[in-house]
Amino acid sequence: MRRAAVLCAGSWGTVFAKVLADAGAGVTLLAREPDVVTSINRCHTNPRYLPGLTLPDRLDATLEAAEALRGAELVVIAVPSQVLRACLARWAPLVEPSAVYVSLMKGIELGSQLRMSEVIQEVTGAAPERIAVVSGPNLAREIAAEQPAATVVASVSDRVARAVQAACWTPYLRPYTNPDVIGCELAGAVKNVIALAAGMVEGMGFGTNTIASLITRGLAETTRLGVALGADPLTFAGLAGMGDLVATCSSPLSRNRTFGEKLGRGVPLAQANAQQHQVAEGVRSCRPVLDLARSLDVQMPITEQVERVIHEGLAPLDAVKELMSREPGPEYRAG
């Protein structure tokens, strides 16, 4: 695809715009801050979100959505999940009728319990065949440094998945296709919640056994919910599932893990929020994920304890005690 718009210019949006430009597309990045637009256009940098990263000449920035979207064949959306609906209501009338939407977002909408591709469908009226999802172990700063990585492009349309795959294939990012949109999106949303728990465990000073147990059981409950929604269980063993979960739970570059670590060290929630310069999606998604699980009678004990820490003020150590006191049973069971 020759022309792409990326909405908006946070860290992952900026890095993915770089990926598209490095793969050969002309890219316009929509930003909210005039200083970011000026810096990208004049100096090829985004010092607010990615200081030190030099952006390609094929990438420019604008404050105007109409300018960014004019003629764009690929519309890539990278905004916090809970503001997607409001943003799309403004942007959708400006999108070319045949453009493909690409979601970089990893969350579940509060209230509706919809995945991000479902919100795109509902607001824009776009058919599922015009929507793709990108998910995987894609920490923005590592990809910005062109460290080798892989990702997944999921769409119900193989043609669209392959087109987006070609549009983001670079020497440092290897994309794979997957028809399981449900599984890829759900894995991306729930891993943020599990990463909050992993950060809490780290902040409390627990070791490798605890982290490994948490990641593995977090994957088990994510898979249970995915299968209940019709996802392919194999997706959760792949890049969008285990790959993304391990990266997000293990890396200090992960916003969710870092946020959870503060809570585990005893930092009050309000103070942790004030210290966070970018959105930790798990904080906002833990409740709709849990609501979705309860509506399907799926047990998600780690997610439940994270939700209690975030929304009920439960101490992280008490959450660990609750998890460890659950009735033991076989590893592979319904809960």
PANU-773749 format. One record per residue (C-alpha): residue number from 0; residue in one letter; y, x, z. Coordinates in nm, 2 decimals, padded with zeros to 4 digits. Layout:
% residues N
PT   n res     yy     xx     zz
PT NUM   a      Y      X      Z
...
//
This chain:
% residues 335
PT   n res     yy     xx     zz
PT   0   m  00.00  00.00  00.00
PT   1   r  00.33  00.14 -00.11
PT   2   r  00.58 -00.02  00.13
PT   3   a  00.54 -00.09  00.50
PT   4   a  00.75 -00.22  00.78
PT   5   v  00.68 -00.13  01.15
PT   6   l  00.81 -00.35  01.42
PT   7   c  00.92 -00.19  01.66
PT   8   a  01.00  00.17  01.74
PT   9   g  00.83  00.23  02.08
PT  10   s  00.59  00.53  02.11
PT  11   w  00.28  00.38  01.94
PT  12   g  00.49  00.20  01.67
PT  13   t  00.67  00.52  01.59
PT  14   v  00.35  00.73  01.57
PT  15   f  00.18  00.47  01.35
PT  16   a  00.48  00.47  01.12
PT  17   k  00.44  00.84  01.10
PT  18   v  00.07  00.80  01.01
PT  19   l  00.15  00.55  00.73
PT  20   a  00.42  00.78  00.59
PT  21   d  00.19  01.08  00.61
PT  22   a -00.07  00.87  00.42
PT  23   g  00.19  00.81  00.14
PT  24   a  00.37  00.49  00.21
PT  25   g  00.74  00.44  00.23
PT  26   v  00.80  00.31  00.58
PT  27   t  01.09  00.14  00.75
PT  28   l  01.09  00.12  01.13
PT  29   l  01.27 -00.16  01.31
PT  30   a  01.44 -00.04  01.63
PT  31   r  01.65 -00.21  01.89
PT  32   e  01.86  00.08  02.00
PT  33   p  02.14  00.21  01.77
PT  34   d  02.09  00.57  01.89
PT  35   v  01.72  00.56  01.80
PT  36   v  01.81  00.44  01.44
PT  37   t  02.07  00.71  01.41
PT  38   s  01.84  00.99  01.54
PT  39   i  01.55  00.88  01.31
PT  40   n  01.77  00.86  01.00
PT  41   r  01.97  01.18  01.06
PT  42   c  01.74  01.41  01.25
PT  43   h  01.39  01.26  01.19
PT  44   t  01.33  01.23  01.56
PT  45   n  01.29  00.95  01.82
PT  46   p  01.40  01.13  02.13
PT  47   r  01.39  00.81  02.35
PT  48   y  01.02  00.76  02.31
PT  49   l  00.87  01.07  02.15
PT  50   p  01.09  01.37  02.21
PT  51   g  00.99  01.68  02.01
PT  52   l  00.81  01.49  01.74
PT  53   t  00.94  01.55  01.38
PT  54   l  00.91  01.24  01.16
PT  55   p  00.84  01.24  00.79
PT  56   d  01.12  01.21  00.53
PT  57   r  00.95  00.90  00.40
PT  58   l  01.03  00.71  00.72
PT  59   d  01.36  00.56  00.80
PT  60   a  01.49  00.31  01.06
PT  61   t  01.71  00.01  01.08
PT  62   l  01.84 -00.24  01.34
PT  63   e  01.80 -00.53  01.09
PT  64   a  01.46 -00.71  01.06
PT  65   a  01.55 -00.84  00.71
PT  66   e  01.61 -00.48  00.59
PT  67   a  01.29 -00.36  00.74
PT  68   l  01.08 -00.64  00.59
PT  69   r  01.23 -00.66  00.25
PT  70   g  00.95 -00.59  00.00
PT  71   a  00.70 -00.48  00.27
PT  72   e  00.34 -00.53  00.17
PT  73   l  00.22 -00.42  00.52
PT  74   v  00.39 -00.57  00.83
PT  75   v  00.28 -00.37  01.14
PT  76   i  00.36 -00.52  01.47
PT  77   a  00.38 -00.31  01.79
PT  78   v  00.57 -00.51  02.06
PT  79   p  00.46 -00.60  02.41
PT  80   s  00.20 -00.88  02.39
PT  81   q  00.39 -01.13  02.60
PT  82   v  00.70 -01.12  02.37
PT  83   l  00.51 -01.14  02.04
PT  84   r  00.55 -01.52  02.00
PT  85   a  00.93 -01.51  02.04
PT  86   c  00.97 -01.21  01.81
PT  87   l  00.75 -01.36  01.54
PT  88   a  00.95 -01.68  01.54
PT  89   r  01.25 -01.47  01.43
PT  90   w  01.07 -01.24  01.19
PT  91   a  00.82 -01.47  01.01
PT  92   p  01.07 -01.63  00.77
PT  93   l  01.16 -01.28  00.65
PT  94   v  00.81 -01.17  00.56
PT  95   e  00.69 -01.16  00.20
PT  96   p  00.44 -01.44  00.13
PT  97   s  00.16 -01.21  00.04
PT  98   a  00.22 -00.94  00.30
PT  99   v -00.06 -00.83  00.53
PT 100   y  00.00 -00.84  00.91
PT 101   v -00.14 -00.56  01.12
PT 102   s -00.15 -00.59  01.49
PT 103   l -00.13 -00.27  01.71
PT 104   m -00.11 -00.48  02.03
PT 105   k -00.37 -00.50  02.30
PT 106   g -00.32 -00.80  02.52
PT 107   i -00.40 -01.17  02.58
PT 108   e -00.11 -01.42  02.58
PT 109   l -00.03 -01.57  02.92
PT 110   g -00.08 -01.94  02.92
PT 111   s -00.25 -01.99  02.59
PT 112   q -00.52 -01.72  02.64
PT 113   l -00.49 -01.63  02.27
PT 114   r -00.56 -01.29  02.13
PT 115   m -00.27 -01.13  01.93
PT 116   s -00.41 -01.21  01.59
PT 117   e -00.44 -01.57  01.70
PT 118   v -00.08 -01.58  01.80
PT 119   i  00.01 -01.43  01.46
PT 120   q -00.19 -01.70  01.29
PT 121   e -00.04 -01.98  01.50
PT 122   v  00.33 -01.87  01.46
PT 123   t  00.33 -01.76  01.10
PT 124   g  00.07 -01.98  00.94
PT 125   a -00.09 -01.68  00.79
PT 126   a -00.46 -01.71  00.71
PT 127   p -00.70 -01.49  00.90
PT 128   e -00.77 -01.30  00.57
PT 129   r -00.41 -01.17  00.58
PT 130   i -00.44 -01.02  00.93
PT 131   a -00.59 -00.69  01.05
PT 132   v -00.61 -00.53  01.39
PT 133   v -00.60 -00.16  01.46
PT 134   s -00.78 -00.05  01.78
PT 135   g -00.95  00.26  01.93
PT 136   p -00.89  00.57  02.14
PT 137   n -00.54  00.62  02.01
PT 138   l -00.31  00.78  02.27
PT 139   a  00.02  00.80  02.09
PT 140   r  00.12  01.15  02.20
PT 141   e -00.21  01.31  02.09
PT 142   i -00.19  01.15  01.75
PT 143   a  00.18  01.25  01.72
PT 144   a  00.05  01.61  01.77
PT 145   e -00.20  01.55  01.49
PT 146   q -00.50  01.60  01.71
PT 147   p -00.81  01.47  01.54
PT 148   a -00.88  01.11  01.62
PT 149   a -01.05  00.80  01.49
PT 150   t -00.96  00.43  01.49
PT 151   v -01.09  00.10  01.38
PT 152   v -00.94 -00.15  01.14
PT 153   a -01.08 -00.49  01.20
PT 154   s -01.03 -00.79  00.97
PT 155   v -01.24 -01.09  00.85
PT 156   s -01.15 -00.98  00.50
PT 157   d -01.33 -00.66  00.39
PT 158   r -01.07 -00.62  00.11
PT 159   v -00.78 -00.62  00.36
PT 160   a -00.96 -00.40  00.61
PT 161   r -01.02 -00.14  00.33
PT 162   a -00.66 -00.16  00.22
PT 163   v -00.53 -00.10  00.57
PT 164   q -00.79  00.18  00.61
PT 165   a -00.66  00.35  00.30
PT 166   a -00.30  00.31  00.42
PT 167   c -00.36  00.49  00.75
PT 168   w -00.61  00.76  00.65
PT 169   t -00.47  01.10  00.71
PT 170   p -00.62  01.45  00.78
PT 171   y -00.58  01.38  01.15
PT 172   l -00.67  01.01  01.18
PT 173   r -01.00  00.88  01.05
PT 174   p -01.01  00.49  01.03
PT 175   y -01.33  00.29  01.02
PT 176   t -01.36 -00.08  00.92
PT 177   n -01.52 -00.35  01.13
PT 178   p -01.54 -00.73  01.06
PT 179   d -01.55 -00.81  01.43
PT 180   v -01.18 -00.90  01.50
PT 181   i -01.27 -01.08  01.83
PT 182   g -01.46 -00.79  01.97
PT 183   c -01.20 -00.52  01.87
PT 184   e -00.91 -00.72  02.01
PT 185   l -01.08 -00.82  02.33
PT 186   a -01.20 -00.47  02.40
PT 187   g -00.84 -00.34  02.36
PT 188   a -00.70 -00.60  02.59
PT 189   v -00.96 -00.57  02.87
PT 190   k -00.97 -00.19  02.87
PT 191   n -00.60 -00.19  02.99
PT 192   v -00.71 -00.40  03.30
PT 193   i -01.01 -00.16  03.37
PT 194   a -00.77  00.14  03.33
PT 195   l -00.55  00.00  03.60
PT 196   a -00.86  00.00  03.83
PT 197   a -00.95  00.35  03.72
PT 198   g -00.60  00.47  03.80
PT 199   m -00.62  00.30  04.15
PT 200   v -00.95  00.48  04.21
PT 201   e -00.79  00.81  04.11
PT 202   g -00.49  00.75  04.33
PT 203   m -00.71  00.68  04.63
PT 204   g -00.88  01.02  04.57
PT 205   f -01.23  00.91  04.47
PT 206   g -01.43  01.13  04.24
PT 207   t -01.62  01.14  03.92
PT 208   n -01.91  00.91  04.03
PT 209   t -01.67  00.64  04.12
PT 210   i -01.48  00.66  03.79
PT 211   a -01.80  00.67  03.58
PT 212   s -01.94  00.37  03.76
PT 213   l -01.61  00.18  03.71
PT 214   i -01.59  00.26  03.34
PT 215   t -01.95  00.16  03.28
PT 216   r -01.93 -00.16  03.48
PT 217   g -01.60 -00.24  03.32
PT 218   l -01.76 -00.21  02.98
PT 219   a -02.04 -00.45  03.10
PT 220   e -01.80 -00.72  03.20
PT 221   t -01.59 -00.67  02.88
PT 222   t -01.90 -00.71  02.67
PT 223   r -02.01 -01.03  02.86
PT 224   l -01.68 -01.19  02.78
PT 225   g -01.68 -01.07  02.42
PT 226   v -02.03 -01.21  02.36
PT 227   a -01.93 -01.54  02.52
PT 228   l -01.65 -01.56  02.26
PT 229   g -01.88 -01.47  01.97
PT 230   a -01.81 -01.10  01.94
PT 231   d -02.07 -00.85  01.82
PT 232   p -02.21 -00.66  02.12
PT 233   l -02.23 -00.34  01.91
PT 234   t -01.85 -00.34  01.89
PT 235   f -01.83 -00.26  02.26
PT 236   a -02.04  00.05  02.21
PT 237   g -01.80  00.19  01.94
PT 238   l -01.45  00.32  01.91
PT 239   a -01.27  00.00  01.99
PT 240   g -01.50 -00.05  02.30
PT 241   m -01.63  00.25  02.48
PT 242   g -01.41  00.50  02.29
PT 243   d -01.08  00.33  02.38
PT 244   l -01.20  00.25  02.74
PT 245   v -01.29  00.61  02.81
PT 246   a -00.96  00.74  02.67
PT 247   t -00.75  00.49  02.85
PT 248   c -00.93  00.53  03.19
PT 249   s -00.94  00.91  03.17
PT 250   s -00.61  01.03  03.03
PT 251   p -00.28  01.08  03.23
PT 252   l -00.11  00.98  02.90
PT 253   s -00.23  00.62  02.95
PT 254   r  00.04  00.40  03.09
PT 255   n -00.21  00.16  03.26
PT 256   r -00.41  00.44  03.43
PT 257   t -00.08  00.60  03.54
PT 258   f  00.05  00.27  03.68
PT 259   g -00.28  00.21  03.86
PT 260   e -00.27  00.56  04.01
PT 261   k  00.07  00.48  04.17
PT 262   l -00.07  00.17  04.33
PT 263   g -00.38  00.36  04.45
PT 264   r -00.14  00.61  04.62
PT 265   g  00.03  00.33  04.80
PT 266   v  00.34  00.28  04.59
PT 267   p  00.45 -00.09  04.61
PT 268   l  00.41 -00.29  04.30
PT 269   a  00.79 -00.35  04.26
PT 270   q  00.86  00.02  04.29
PT 271   a  00.58  00.11  04.04
PT 272   n  00.73 -00.14  03.80
PT 273   a  01.08  00.01  03.84
PT 274   q  00.94  00.36  03.77
PT 275   q  00.76  00.25  03.45
PT 276   h  00.97  00.31  03.14
PT 277   q  00.72  00.14  02.90
PT 278   v  00.50 -00.17  02.94
PT 279   a  00.16 -00.13  03.11
PT 280   e -00.01 -00.42  02.93
PT 281   g -00.29 -00.46  03.18
PT 282   v -00.04 -00.57  03.45
PT 283   r  00.05 -00.87  03.23
PT 284   s -00.29 -00.93  03.08
PT 285   c -00.51 -00.93  03.39
PT 286   r -00.44 -01.29  03.47
PT 287   p -00.49 -01.44  03.12
PT 288   v -00.81 -01.23  03.08
PT 289   l -00.94 -01.36  03.41
PT 290   d -00.84 -01.72  03.32
PT 291   l -01.02 -01.69  02.99
PT 292   a -01.33 -01.56  03.17
PT 293   r -01.33 -01.84  03.42
PT 294   s -01.29 -02.10  03.14
PT 295   l -01.62 -01.96  03.00
PT 296   d -01.79 -01.91  03.33
PT 297   v -01.81 -01.54  03.28
PT 298   q -01.81 -01.31  03.58
PT 299   m -01.56 -01.02  03.57
PT 300   p -01.55 -00.88  03.92
PT 301   i -01.34 -00.57  03.84
PT 302   t -01.08 -00.78  03.65
PT 303   e -01.08 -01.03  03.94
PT 304   q -01.00 -00.76  04.19
PT 305   v -00.73 -00.60  03.97
PT 306   e -00.57 -00.95  03.94
PT 307   r -00.57 -00.99  04.32
PT 308   v -00.40 -00.65  04.36
PT 309   i -00.13 -00.73  04.11
PT 310   h -00.07 -01.09  04.19
PT 311   e -00.19 -01.15  04.55
PT 312   g -00.09 -00.82  04.71
PT 313   l -00.45 -00.71  04.79
PT 314   a -00.47 -00.35  04.89
PT 315   p -00.66 -00.13  04.64
PT 316   l -00.89  00.00  04.90
PT 317   d -00.98 -00.36  05.00
PT 318   a -01.05 -00.43  04.64
PT 319   v -01.30 -00.15  04.63
PT 320   k -01.47 -00.28  04.95
PT 321   e -01.49 -00.62  04.79
PT 322   l -01.66 -00.48  04.48
PT 323   m -01.90 -00.27  04.68
PT 324   s -02.00 -00.56  04.90
PT 325   r -02.12 -00.78  04.61
PT 326   e -02.48 -00.88  04.61
PT 327   p -02.68 -00.61  04.42
PT 328   g -02.92 -00.70  04.14
PT 329   p -03.05 -00.58  03.81
PT 330   e -02.81 -00.38  03.59
PT 331   y -02.84 -00.61  03.30
PT 332   r -02.77 -00.96  03.42
PT 333   a -02.52 -01.24  03.35
PT 334   g -02.28 -01.10  03.62
//
